[in-house]
Amino acid sequence: MRYLKFILSMIVILFVIIIIIENNGAFSTKVQFGLDMLMIHYKTPEISIYSIVAVAFLSGVLITGIYGMVELFQFKKQIKNLYKVLRDKDKELNSLRNLPITSDNVVSGNIDSIIK
């Protein structure tokens, strides 16, 4: 599985590199964003599309990483709780195994006469 992930990631990286090389002119284009609302008039400096794509990609990596870390900590907490429950159940099982055997409730005699 590890090798499959590595091969798949290499194919994706190669695909991205090919797209960047083939569209170098388009990605080098500079754009300018503006905001015109009521009293607010704002325009950004010219930014290349390469920068926009890089910021969007890194933002996605950061958000996904944070989400993954939060999920990892939740799973670790759940595993810790499950180990605690397992220890408690093992203690209970061992205490039940060590109970003395009593003969007070044992019926002696022929089983056929008891069933009839």
Long-range contacts (C-beta under 8 A, 24 or more apart in sequence): 27-53
